[in-house]
Amino acid sequence: MALSYKARKRWSLVILVIGLPVYLVVAVTVVGLFERPPIWLELGIYLGLGIAWALPFKAVFKGVGKADPDAEG
């Protein structure tokens, strides 16, 4: 079942305002549990985690910045 434009817009806002900060804290905590790796490896880890975070929500964010396709006029 596909989400409506309004539902995608609301979920994208919730994901960005609540989910992203929570994800950042979790990612920093998990990486901080281990001994600090070299800076290039740490950067790679954060880039990989950032891409892995965004992929599941691609469908939610797709088309949210455009006008509502279901709106009249």
Secondary structure, DSSP 8 states (H G I E B T S, - for coil): ----HHHHHHHHHHIIIIIHHHHHHHHHHHHHTS----HHHHHHHHHHHHHHHHGGGHHHHTTTTS--TT---
